[in-house]
Amino acid sequence: MPRPLGMHPDELEVLLHGASLELPACERAKAIALRLKLVWRLRLGPAGSFAALTSLTILFALMDGGEVTALVSTRCPRLRNLRLCLELVGDHGISIRSGSLRSLSICVARKWRLEVAAPRLEYLYVGGAIDEARVSAPKLAGLVWSCPNYDPHRHQFEDAGRRRLQLMDIGLASAAGLLMQQFDGADQLRLRVSIPLGVAYKSFLNETSKLPKCQTLNITLPTNSCHGLAPVMLHLLRSCSSTKKVSVQLLGLTDYPTWLRCRSNCPCRLEESRRIDGIDLNSLEEVEITSYRGSQEELLEFVEHLCRCNAPILKKLVFSHTKFSAPSQTKALFEKIRSMCYPKIDVEFYDFMDGAWVCFYGFD
């Protein structure tokens, strides 16, 4: 059999015949961090405990779900921080029961099931194509849900009630709005908004018709968001009556070619999508906009609508960018934004130069 291009002979041997690495019991170790290749199977030793272990990181390993369960739930009595990035073999399920765990970050390739019972757990990150989840964590304060879907019947937070979180970070996956509704609100709400062409825009409107109450709203728009910036942001701002700060990151807002833009009958093209009626930003004090490249027209349209909204105590707009065009055109853009905001809103501009954000003084 010819050796695959770029593969070391030892790696080929592992691929063909399999190889395992046993995790020995280390009773005095306080922290363990392993970074493996997914061709290695990490196994749990037949006996022994990790009596002093408080921090465990295992990245890019093959493991059996039952062994993960046994390791965390029965052999690490003092474990506080757990970070796992795995591919499961055998039964694709993990059950974590720990009275000491404070922070859990777990991402698994392929479909898998998760059960967590951790009365002291404060932070939870979940990633991957999770099929089922049952989480009991009455002290949970921070949740990052980086999964492609959410189903309230299959993904359950037993102690959520109407509890308020310190951090809620949710990508707009299928039915993500239902997950946000499980909690009363968050001090900081992070949303990653990616809206493809077609009926996805209507789904976006439905999913985000009512955001949780939050003090700070962070919105990230990636490069594949082909709908107008102003309609998207105005829709989200309708849920921000109690929000004090809005931060927007535009990761590649640009002028799309015609064949990549949404159709003329898309809801984001309708005049009503740009109406500011009913947008009451009574608590908003500051807006940050960070753009890493892009369309000046989109930005100007959004800023214009923002300045017309009912935001009686909005006093500060911080605008940062990496590169638009020539310095003279950048200066012209900044002057347009400042003129829109003057005199009600103070405006700060920053350029990304030599690896740092530098305040832009280009109005003399």
N, C-alpha and C positions, 0 to 999 in steps of 0.2 A: 504494500500500500504506500503510495507516495506521501511524503510528509507535507501537510498544509503549509503554504507560504507563510514565513514569519513565525512559525511555531517552534519553540525549543523542543529538542528530543524528549526532555523530561516531562514537558507539558503534554506531548503526544502520548507518552506512556500512561500518564494520569487519565487522559481522555479515553484511551482504549480500555484500560483495565481498572480504572477507578483507584482512588487513593483516599485514605482517611487520616485524620489528625486527631488524636485524643487530647481533650482538654483536661490536664491533670488537676487534681484538687490542690489548691494553694491556700491553706488555712490562714496564713499571715498576710497575704496580699490585700492591699486596700483598693487598688485600681488595676484593671486589666483592659488592654486595648489590642484587638486583633484585626488585621486587615489582610484578607486572604484573596485567592482567586476562586471563582465560582466552580472550578473543577475539583476543588478540595472539599471533602466531606468532613465536617467537624463533628466529632462524637464526644459524648459525655462519659467520663470514666465510671466504672462500676460502683465506686464508693468514694467517700470523702466529701468534705464540705468546703465552702469559701466563707469561713466564719467572720472574717474581718472585712470582706469585700463591700465597698460602698459604691464603686463606679465600674460599670462593665460596658465595653463597646465591642461589638462583633460586626465587621463589615465584609460583605461579599463572600459569604460562606454558604455551603449547602448544609442544612441541618434538618433533622426530623422534628416535627412539631411537638411530639411527646417529650423529646429530650430537652427542648427549649423550656417547656412547661416545668419539667422536673428541676432543671437548673435554677430557674428563677424562683419558683414557688417553694422549693424544699431545701435547696442547698445554699442559698444566699440570704441568711436571716437579717442582715444589716444593709442590704442593697438599697441605695437611694436614687441613683441615676443609671438608667438603662437605655442603650442605643443599639438597635439591631437593624441591619440591612441584609436580608437573607433571600435565598431561594429554598423553599421547603421541599422535602422529599417525603414520600409516604403520605400519611394523613396530613392534609393541609389545614391544620388547626393549631392554634396556640392559646393556652389558658394561663393567664398570669394572675396569681393570687399572692399578694404581698402586703404585709402590714407596715413596711418601712419605705416603700417606693414613693419617691417624690416627683420624679421626672421620667417619662417614657416616650421614646422616639422609635417608631417601628415602621419599616417599609419592607414589603414582601413581594417578590415577583410571582406572577400567576395568581389565580383566584385563591383566596384563603379565608379562614374564619378566625375571629379574635374574641376572646372573653377576658375581661379585666375586672378584678375585684381588688381595689386598692384604696382603702379608706383615707390615706394621707396623700394620694396623688394630686399634684397641683398643676402639672403641665403634661399635655398629651399631643404628640404628633403622630398621625396615621397616614401612610402613603401606600399606593399600590391598588390593585384591583380587588378590593376587599369584598367578599361575598356576603358575609354576615359579621355583625359585631354586637356585643352586649357589654356595656361599660357601666360599672358601678364605682363612682369616684366622687363622693359628696363634697370634697374640698377642691375640686377642679377649678382652676382660675384661668388657665390658658389652653386653648384648643386650636390646633392647626389640622385642617382636614384637606389633605392633598390627594384626593381620590377622584376617579372619573364619575362617580355617581353617589347618590344618597337615597336610600329607601327607608322611610320611617318604620316600616314593618320588619326590615331586616337589619337595620342599624339603630340600635337603641341605647339611649343614655338614661339609665334608670333613675338617677338622682338629679336630673336636669331641673325638673319642675319649672319654675319661672325665675331661675337663678341668674344673676348677673355675673359675667366673666370680666377679667381684666383684659384678656386678649382673645379675639375670635378671628382666625385667619382662614378664609374659605374661598377656594376657587369656584367659579360659577359652573360647577358640574351639574349634571342632571338632578333636578329637584333640590338644589342647594338651598333655595329659599325655605324649604321645609326644615332643613337643619338649623338655619338661623332662627326660626320661630320656636325652636326647642328651648331657647334661653331668652331671658327678659331683655338683655342688652349686653353691652361690653364697653369698657373704658376705651378700648381701641379696636376698631373693626377694619380688617384688611380684606379687600376684594380684588381678585384678578379677573378682569373682564375681557373675555375673548368671544366675539360674536361673528361666526362665519356668515356667508351669504345664505339667502333663502329664509325659511320660516324661523330660523334661530333668533332673529331679532324679536319676534313676538314672544318667543319663549323667555328671552331675557327680560322683557317688560313684565311678564307674569311672575317670574322668579323673584324680581326685585321690586315688586309693587309696594312692599312694606319692609324696610330694613329695620333691624333691631336698633334701639336707641343707643347712641354712642357719643363719647366726648370727642374722639378723634376718628376720622374716616380716612383711610388710605386706599387709594384706587390705583391699580396698575393696568394700563392698556397696552397689550403687546402689539407686535408688528402686524399680526394677521387680523386686526380689528378694522374692517373695511367700511364701517358706518361712520357717520358724522360725529365729531367730538362733542359739539354743542348739544345735540339731541340726547346722547348717552348721558352726559353729565347733568343736564337739566332734569332728566328723569330721576337720576339718583339723588339729586339735591332736594327733591320733593319729600324725602324721608329724613331730612336733616334739621328739623326745627329745633332740636336740642343739642346739635353738634357745635363744638367750639372751634374745631380746626379741621380743614379738609386739605389733604395732600394728594396730588395727582402726579403719577409718573407716566410719561408717554415714551414708550420704548420703541420708537421708530415710526411715529406718525408722519405720513408722507402722502404725496399726491399719487393715488393709484391710477394705473391705466384703466381705460374705460371698461375693458372686459373683466376687471377685478372689482369694480364698484358695485354696490347694491343697485337693484333695479329701481326704476322711477316710481314704482308703486310700493316700495318699501316704506313702512311706517316712519322711518327716520327721515324720509324726504317730505313728509306732510308738514304743512305750516303749523299745525297744532303741536308738533313735537318740539317746536321752538318757543312756545308760549311760556311766559313766566308767571301767569296767573296761578295762584295757589302755592307758590314757592315762598315760604316764610322762613328765613334764616335768622330767626330772632336771637340766637345765641352765638352765631358765627363771628369769630374775632380775627381769624387768620386763614389765608389760603396759600398753599405752596404749589407751584407748578414746575416740574422738572421735565425737560424735553431733551432727548438724546439725538434727535435729528428731526427735520420735518417741515410740515406745511405751515407757513405763516398765516394763511387765510383761515385755517381751522382754529388756530390759537386765537387769532384776533376775534373771530366770531364768538368763541366761548367767553373770552374776557368781556366783550361788549355785553353779552346777555347777563353775565355775572354781575356787572356793575349796575344793571337795571333791576336786579332782584331786590326784594325787600330784605335788606341785611343792615339793620340800623346801627349795629356796633362793629361792623366789619371795618377794621382800620389798617390792615396790613396785607399786602400781596408780595410774596417772595417768588421771583421768577429766575430759574436757573436753566442753562442750556449748554450743550457741548459745541454744536456747530450748526448754523443755518446757512450762512453765505459769507460774502465779503464783509469786513468790519463796517463799512458804510451802510450796508443793508441791514446789518444787525442793529446798528445805532438807530436807523429809521424805524425798525420794528419796535424797539424799546420805547422810543419817543411816542409812537402811536399808543402803546399800552399805557404809558404814563398819562397821556392826555385824556384817555378814557377814564382813568381812575381819579384824576385830579378834580377837586381838592379833597375829596372825601377819604380816599384811601392812599396811604403811603406805600410806595413801590420800591422794592429792592431788586436789583438785577445782579446775577452772578454768571461769569464765564468759567468754563472748565479749561484751565491752562496749566501746562506743566504738572499734571497730576493732582491739581488742587482747585477748589472753587475760589475764584477771585472776584471781589466786588467790582462791578463794571461802572466806571464813571465816564460816561460818554455823551454828556449833555451840555458841555461847555462850548 
